[in-house]
Amino acid sequence: MAKLIKKEEPNLVWSDGSDLRKKKSSKTQDTPIVPSEVTLRIRLEKKNRGGKTVTVIYDFPQNDTYFKKLAKKLKASCGCGGSFKGDSIEIQGDRREDVSKMLEDLKFKVVFSGG
């Protein structure tokens, strides 16, 4: 039969090993963004979205803060929703032309991929 633990007894665990607590990972180095040197790819996705169409911008260097701000600007200028996920920016609807025009105005190189 299992032993019932009384509420008065503390639940302590001892270890003789090194510190086993999870350490917070240091932030990855954000690469500086020079828009004229960055090529962004734009594709249209419809799969696994219930028939809804999403414009996806991907293949950009690691700099989360810059691209979160860029995603916010794109959503505001297109007047629609979207999200930033670690390796891509998603804008709701077929907004390829609007997004590419805005990115080119910011001096990014834009390449359409997919169908």
C-alpha positions as CSV (number, residue, x, y, z in Angstrom):
1,M,0.0,0.0,0.0
2,A,1.3,3.5,-0.8
3,K,2.4,5.7,2.0
4,L,0.3,8.8,2.4
5,I,2.3,12.0,2.9
6,K,1.1,14.3,5.6
7,K,0.9,18.0,4.9
8,E,3.2,18.8,7.8
9,E,6.1,16.8,6.3
10,P,8.2,18.9,3.9
11,N,9.0,17.6,0.5
12,L,12.7,17.9,0.3
13,V,15.1,16.3,-2.1
14,W,18.9,16.1,-1.5
15,S,21.6,15.7,-4.1
16,D,25.3,15.3,-3.7
17,G,26.0,16.2,-7.3
18,S,26.5,19.6,-8.9
19,D,23.9,22.2,-9.2
20,L,21.0,20.5,-11.1
21,R,18.8,23.6,-11.5
22,K,18.0,24.6,-15.0
23,K,20.2,27.5,-16.0
24,K,18.8,30.3,-18.0
25,S,20.4,30.2,-21.4
26,S,22.2,33.3,-22.4
27,K,20.6,35.3,-25.2
28,T,21.9,34.5,-28.6
29,Q,23.8,37.2,-30.3
30,D,21.6,39.3,-32.5
31,T,23.3,39.9,-35.8
32,P,23.1,43.5,-36.9
33,I,20.7,44.0,-39.8
34,V,21.8,45.8,-42.9
35,P,18.7,45.7,-45.1
36,S,20.5,46.0,-48.4
37,E,22.5,42.8,-47.7
38,V,19.5,40.7,-46.5
39,T,17.3,38.7,-48.9
40,L,13.9,37.8,-47.6
41,R,11.7,35.1,-49.1
42,I,7.9,35.4,-49.3
43,R,5.6,32.5,-49.9
44,L,1.9,31.8,-49.7
45,E,0.7,29.0,-47.4
46,K,-2.7,27.4,-47.1
47,K,-1.9,24.0,-45.7
48,N,-3.2,23.1,-42.2
49,R,-4.9,26.4,-41.8
50,G,-8.5,25.5,-42.4
51,G,-8.5,26.8,-46.0
52,K,-7.2,30.3,-44.9
53,T,-4.4,31.9,-46.8
54,V,-1.3,33.3,-45.0
55,T,1.7,35.2,-46.4
56,V,4.9,33.9,-44.8
57,I,8.2,35.9,-44.8
58,Y,11.1,33.7,-43.9
59,D,14.8,33.0,-44.3
60,F,16.1,36.0,-42.4
61,P,19.1,36.4,-40.0
62,Q,18.8,35.9,-36.3
63,N,17.7,39.2,-34.7
64,D,14.4,38.7,-32.9
65,T,13.8,42.2,-31.7
66,Y,14.3,43.8,-35.1
67,F,12.0,41.3,-36.9
68,K,9.3,41.5,-34.1
69,K,9.2,45.3,-34.8
70,L,9.1,44.7,-38.5
71,A,6.2,42.2,-38.1
72,K,4.3,44.8,-36.2
73,K,4.9,47.5,-38.9
74,L,3.8,45.0,-41.6
75,K,0.6,44.1,-39.8
76,A,-0.2,47.8,-39.3
77,S,0.4,48.8,-42.8
78,C,-1.6,45.9,-44.3
79,G,-4.4,46.4,-41.8
80,C,-4.6,42.7,-40.8
81,G,-3.4,40.3,-38.2
82,G,-0.4,38.1,-38.1
83,S,2.4,36.8,-35.9
84,F,6.1,36.5,-35.5
85,K,7.4,33.0,-34.9
86,G,11.0,32.3,-34.3
87,D,11.9,31.7,-37.9
88,S,9.1,33.4,-39.9
89,I,6.6,36.2,-40.0
90,E,3.1,35.4,-40.9
91,I,0.6,37.9,-42.2
92,Q,-3.0,36.9,-42.6
93,G,-4.4,36.8,-46.2
94,D,-2.7,37.0,-49.6
95,R,-0.6,40.2,-49.0
96,R,2.4,39.3,-51.1
97,E,2.4,42.5,-53.2
98,D,1.8,44.8,-50.2
99,V,4.5,43.1,-48.1
100,S,7.0,43.0,-50.9
101,K,6.5,46.7,-51.7
102,M,7.0,47.7,-48.1
103,L,10.1,45.5,-47.7
104,E,11.6,47.0,-50.8
105,D,10.9,50.5,-49.5
106,L,12.9,49.4,-46.5
107,K,15.8,48.4,-48.9
108,F,15.4,44.6,-48.4
109,K,15.8,42.3,-51.3
110,V,12.6,40.3,-51.8
111,V,12.3,36.9,-53.6
112,F,9.0,35.1,-54.1
113,S,9.1,31.4,-53.6
114,G,6.5,28.6,-53.9
115,G,3.6,28.7,-56.3
